[in-house]
Amino acid sequence: MKLRKEDKVIVITGRDKGKTGAVMRVLPKENQVVVENVNVVKRHTKPSQKQPRGGILEITKPIDVSKVMVLDPQSGKPARIGYEIKANGTKERIFKVSANHEKAAKKAEKTEKTDKKATKDEPKKAETKKAGKK
């Protein structure tokens, strides 16, 4: 499981869709995480030694890992987590949205440059066609 305690996550499905919060607890055996202010349920309790008054308690229950995505700390966008092994042998956690975002920006710049070249060439082609017809 790639999520850690205190990661900021956003819920992507279910009744709490769109809510964000920090991971309070990770349960790798059950493939679940407990996120603050997400999946809060009300529990009706009888009076006991621990709870002498009893009553209705609000408890945060675990949510499946597949229903949350980690938020990239730099961009604030939902991201997938990967690992990169550096030259010195250390393993570093990377957020894929940042790397993909940079690659997509570079591709967009390249396409803009080629589009500008194409638009500059088109009027010249039209002029040569007109000149050839006369």
Backbone hydrogen bonds in HBPLUS format (Angstrom, degrees):
<---DONOR---> <-ACCEPTOR-->    atom                        ^
c    i                          cat <-CA-CA->   ^        H-A-AA   ^      H-
h    n   atom  resd res      DA  || num        DHA   H-A  angle D-A-AA Bond
n    s   type  num  typ     dist DA aas  dist angle  dist       angle   num
A0007-ASP N   A0004-ARG O   3.28 MM   3  5.76 152.1  2.36 134.0 131.0     1
A0006-GLU N   A0023-VAL O   2.84 MM  17  4.85 170.3  1.84 139.9 142.1     2
A0023-VAL N   A0007-ASP O   2.92 MM  16  5.48 148.0  2.02 147.8 158.1     3
A0071-LEU N   A0008-LYS O   2.80 MM  63  5.60 165.7  1.82 153.6 150.3     4
A0009-VAL N   A0021-GLY O   2.90 MM  12  5.70 171.1  1.90 165.3 166.2     5
A0021-GLY N   A0009-VAL O   3.07 MM  12  5.70 150.8  2.16 152.9 159.5     6
A0010-ILE N   A0069-MET O   2.84 MM  59  5.46 156.0  1.89 153.5 160.6     7
A0069-MET N   A0010-ILE O   2.91 MM  59  5.46 155.2  1.98 153.1 161.2     8
A0011-VAL N   A0019-LYS O   2.93 MM   8  5.61 159.4  1.98 161.5 168.4     9
A0018-GLY N   A0011-VAL O   2.86 MM   7  5.39 179.1  1.86 145.1 145.4    10
A0012-ILE N   A0067-LYS O   2.78 MM  55  5.53 163.7  1.81 148.4 154.1    11
A0017-LYS N   A0014-GLY O   3.24 MM   3  5.39 151.1  2.33 117.1 115.2    12
A0019-LYS N   A0016-ASP O   3.09 MM   3  5.82 164.7  2.12 144.6 147.4    13
A0036-GLU N   A0022-ALA O   3.11 MM  14  5.84 165.9  2.13 160.6 160.6    14
A0024-MET N   A0034-VAL O   2.68 MM  10  5.48 160.1  1.71 158.7 165.5    15
A0025-ARG N   A0034-VAL O   3.40 MM   9  5.07 155.0  2.47 130.7 133.7    16
A0034-VAL N   A0025-ARG O   2.85 MM   9  5.07 164.4  1.88 150.8 153.2    17
A0027-LEU N   A0032-GLN O   2.79 MM   5  5.12 160.8  1.83 161.1 159.1    18
A0031-ASN N   A0027-LEU O   2.96 MM   4  5.92 115.5  2.39 140.3 158.1    19
A0032-GLN N   A0027-LEU O   3.06 MM   5  5.12 166.0  2.08 142.0 143.2    20
A0065-VAL N   A0031-ASN O   3.18 MM  34  5.99 166.0  2.20 144.4 141.2    21
A0033-VAL N   A0063-ILE O   2.87 MM  30  5.49 162.2  1.90 158.1 161.2    22
A0063-ILE N   A0033-VAL O   2.76 MM  30  5.49 163.5  1.79 155.1 157.9    23
A0038-VAL N   A0035-VAL O   3.28 MM   3  5.56 147.8  2.39 135.6 129.4    24
A0061-LYS N   A0039-ASN O   3.06 MM  22  5.65 178.3  2.06 147.5 147.8    25
A0041-VAL N   A0059-ILE O   2.82 MM  18  5.38 166.2  1.84 159.3 158.9    26
A0059-ILE N   A0041-VAL O   2.79 MM  18  5.38 160.9  1.83 162.3 165.9    27
A0043-ARG N   A0057-LEU O   2.68 MM  14  5.07 163.8  1.70 154.5 160.5    28
A0057-LEU N   A0043-ARG O   2.78 MM  14  5.07 167.1  1.79 149.9 151.0    29
A0045-THR N   A0055-GLY O   2.75 MM  10  5.35 174.3  1.75 164.5 165.8    30
A0055-GLY N   A0045-THR O   3.04 MM  10  5.35 145.0  2.17 152.3 141.5    31
A0048-SER N   A0051-GLN O   2.79 MM   3  5.00 162.1  1.82 119.6 125.9    32
A0054-GLY N   A0051-GLN O   3.16 MM   3  5.24 128.4  2.44  98.9 112.5    33
A0067-LYS N   A0064-ASP O   3.10 MM   3  5.66 161.4  2.14 114.7 120.6    34
A0068-VAL N   A0065-VAL O   3.18 MM   3  5.62 170.8  2.19 116.8 119.2    35
A0079-ALA N   A0070-VAL O   2.83 MM   9  5.74 157.8  1.88 170.2 173.4    36
A0072-ASP N   A0077-LYS O   2.82 MM   5  5.45 174.1  1.82 153.1 153.1    37
A0076-GLY N   A0072-ASP O   2.68 MM   4  4.94 143.4  1.81 141.5 152.2    38
A0096-LYS N   A0080-ARG O   2.82 MM  16  5.36 161.5  1.85 155.9 160.4    39
A0082-GLY N   A0094-ILE O   2.85 MM  12  5.21 165.7  1.87 155.1 157.7    40
A0094-ILE N   A0082-GLY O   2.81 MM  12  5.21 171.1  1.81 140.1 142.9    41
A0084-GLU N   A0092-GLU O   2.83 MM   8  5.26 159.2  1.87 152.3 159.5    42
A0092-GLU N   A0084-GLU O   2.84 MM   8  5.26 168.4  1.85 151.2 155.2    43
A0086-LYS N   A0090-THR O   2.85 MM   4  5.43 162.5  1.88 168.7 167.8    44
A0089-GLY N   A0086-LYS O   3.03 MM   3  5.34 160.9  2.07 110.3 115.5    45
A0098-SER N   A0095-PHE O   3.25 MM   3  5.96 136.8  2.45 117.0 125.2    46
A0100-ASN N   A0096-LYS O   2.91 MM   4  6.03 170.1  1.92 158.1 161.4    47
A0101-HIS N   A0097-VAL O   2.76 MM   4  5.68 145.7  1.88 136.8 147.3    48
A0102-GLU N   A0098-SER O   3.05 MM   4  6.27 154.9  2.11 146.0 151.3    49
A0103-LYS N   A0099-ALA O   3.09 MM   4  6.36 159.5  2.13 146.8 152.4    50
A0104-ALA N   A0100-ASN O   2.82 MM   4  5.98 160.7  1.85 151.3 156.7    51
A0105-ALA N   A0101-HIS O   2.96 MM   4  6.13 151.0  2.05 143.0 150.8    52
A0106-LYS N   A0102-GLU O   3.05 MM   4  6.32 154.8  2.11 146.7 152.9    53
A0107-LYS N   A0103-LYS O   2.98 MM   4  6.27 157.4  2.03 149.0 155.2    54
A0108-ALA N   A0104-ALA O   2.90 MM   4  6.10 154.6  1.96 146.1 153.2    55
A0109-GLU N   A0105-ALA O   3.01 MM   4  6.25 152.6  2.09 145.2 152.1    56
A0110-LYS N   A0106-LYS O   3.08 MM   4  6.36 156.5  2.14 146.7 152.6    57
A0111-THR N   A0107-LYS O   2.98 MM   4  6.28 160.1  2.02 151.9 156.8    58
A0112-GLU N   A0108-ALA O   2.93 MM   4  6.11 152.4  2.00 146.3 154.0    59
A0113-LYS N   A0109-GLU O   3.03 MM   4  6.26 156.4  2.09 147.6 153.4    60
A0114-THR N   A0110-LYS O   3.06 MM   4  6.37 159.8  2.11 149.1 154.2    61
A0115-ASP N   A0111-THR O   2.86 MM   4  6.01 150.1  1.95 144.4 153.1    62
A0116-LYS N   A0112-GLU O   2.92 MM   4  6.14 154.0  1.99 148.0 154.4    63
A0117-LYS N   A0113-LYS O   3.09 MM   4  6.36 156.0  2.15 146.1 152.2    64
A0118-ALA N   A0114-THR O   2.99 MM   4  6.18 155.0  2.05 143.1 150.0    65
A0119-THR N   A0115-ASP O   2.95 MM   4  6.21 155.2  2.02 148.9 155.0    66
A0120-LYS N   A0116-LYS O   3.06 MM   4  6.25 146.9  2.18 143.5 152.1    67
A0121-ASP N   A0117-LYS O   3.07 MM   4  6.26 150.4  2.16 147.1 154.6    68
A0122-GLU N   A0118-ALA O   3.17 MM   4  6.29 144.2  2.31 145.2 153.2    69
A0125-LYS N   A0121-ASP O   3.15 MM   4  6.42 155.4  2.21 153.8 160.8    70
A0126-ALA N   A0122-GLU O   3.07 MM   4  6.33 158.0  2.12 153.1 159.0    71
A0127-GLU N   A0123-PRO O   2.98 MM   4  6.22 155.3  2.04 148.5 154.6    72
A0128-THR N   A0124-LYS O   3.02 MM   4  6.28 156.8  2.07 148.6 154.5    73
A0129-LYS N   A0125-LYS O   3.06 MM   4  6.30 149.4  2.15 146.1 154.0    74
A0130-LYS N   A0126-ALA O   3.07 MM   4  6.34 156.5  2.13 146.7 152.6    75
A0131-ALA N   A0127-GLU O   2.93 MM   4  6.13 159.3  1.97 149.2 155.2    76
A0132-GLY N   A0128-THR O   3.05 MM   4  6.11 148.3  2.15 139.1 146.9    77
A0133-LYS N   A0129-LYS O   3.22 MM   4  6.45 138.9  2.39 140.7 150.2    78
A0133-LYS N   A0130-LYS O   3.24 MM   3  5.30 131.1  2.50  96.9 109.0    79
